[in-house]
């Protein structure tokens, strides 16, 4: 091949390469719409994310097409230099009727320097559903003490995406019991002002239509005990031995104690909340819960504890359960039947077991010296699950017993009371069974 032919060949390759780079030098923008199909209500917010990668975003349009009608839902031009964008919109002003329609999304980007525009087009199928969602509360009375529990049973006219009880910034999920029936355990949090406790049932159907319904209830405010705990050097040395590796920046036993009592406690509460998401949708327990026999209470529920060191208050925390003391390494029975969702270390709780009883209700057994179950095990009421101990932040051998609803601590005393369980929980769950039998 002579030099002239080689030069022509190189020139042709360069032209072809330039053309290819012009048209294909950067990828078309990525488009992610959530949700991207299915039932949708007019008020549901759709989230659109755009990513041009190495390219530069120029514009996006979203159009709704239904029958012969075409409606612009979103049109936006982007400033020079934009690579990513996030938009939110609804169909509230689109004027569509119930039924099938298509959302057409068109996103365009350009090359950062030289090159043709690239466009991503997506046609996404939806069905508009604006039919009202009807929710009927079946339970007619809830007498609920501060720190205590309540149960509401309700029905819904359509299949639900989400439901439960809501007030303030708290949400307690409801669980489908079969057909159109739902049950929700909730609490009157011990740390909430009574004026802020206004529980309502919230229900959201598959299309995103929402309904908020009131509950018949009578709240009973309650005060809780306080305690002052003197921290001894021997106790702080014990805690330092347990937690020193987790807080190497802490220089003294007191600093280690304070780190654990605050930071570790927060992480433990989050893990307990996460465990509640594994709850069975159906009740696994029966009747009253078993209190560990032959024990004396050392500390009660929602007790505000001031920690004193060398005559000065150094911390204030709230106790979420009951401390029950017996002989050293006493057998610990499961308070009721359920499924083990945690068995192992849990920060300030030490060696700990969490049992799920369904509907978000869980029992917690802390400071154990021995664990005799593993996650996934089914346990029966009274079955021995371990032995008491002094692991974690315990000052001596005892059981820390705690109960939670969807991660919120509740007073175990109610659940130990057979009459309370029958009147406030069992009879209401029987409404579900009665409705199912009809």
Secondary structure as UniProt FT lines:
FT   HELIX           3..24
FT   STRAND          30..34
FT   STRAND          38..40
FT   TURN            42..43
FT   STRAND          46..51
FT   TURN            53..54
FT   STRAND          56..66
FT   TURN            67..68
FT   STRAND          69..77
FT   TURN            80..81
FT   STRAND          84..89
FT   TURN            92..93
FT   STRAND          99..110
FT   STRAND          118..128
FT   STRAND          135..137
FT   STRAND          143..145
FT   TURN            146..147
FT   STRAND          149..156
FT   STRAND          160..167
FT   TURN            168..169
FT   STRAND          170..173
FT   STRAND          175..178
FT   TURN            179..180
FT   STRAND          181..187
FT   TURN            190..191
FT   HELIX           194..196
FT   STRAND          200..205
FT   TURN            206..207
FT   STRAND          210..214
FT   STRAND          218..220
FT   STRAND          226..230
FT   HELIX           233..243
FT   HELIX           244..246
FT   TURN            248..249
FT   HELIX           253..259
FT   HELIX           260..264
FT   HELIX           265..276
FT   TURN            277..278
FT   STRAND          296..299
FT   TURN            301..302
FT   STRAND          303..309
FT   TURN            310..311
FT   STRAND          312..319
FT   STRAND          322..325
FT   TURN            328..329
FT   STRAND          331..333
FT   STRAND          338..345
FT   HELIX           347..349
FT   STRAND          351..358
FT   TURN            359..360
FT   STRAND          361..368
FT   STRAND          370..371
FT   TURN            375..376
FT   STRAND          378..379
FT   TURN            381..382
FT   STRAND          384..387
FT   TURN            392..393
FT   STRAND          398..405
FT   TURN            406..407
FT   STRAND          408..410
FT   HELIX           412..416
FT   HELIX           418..421
FT   HELIX           422..426
FT   HELIX           427..437
//
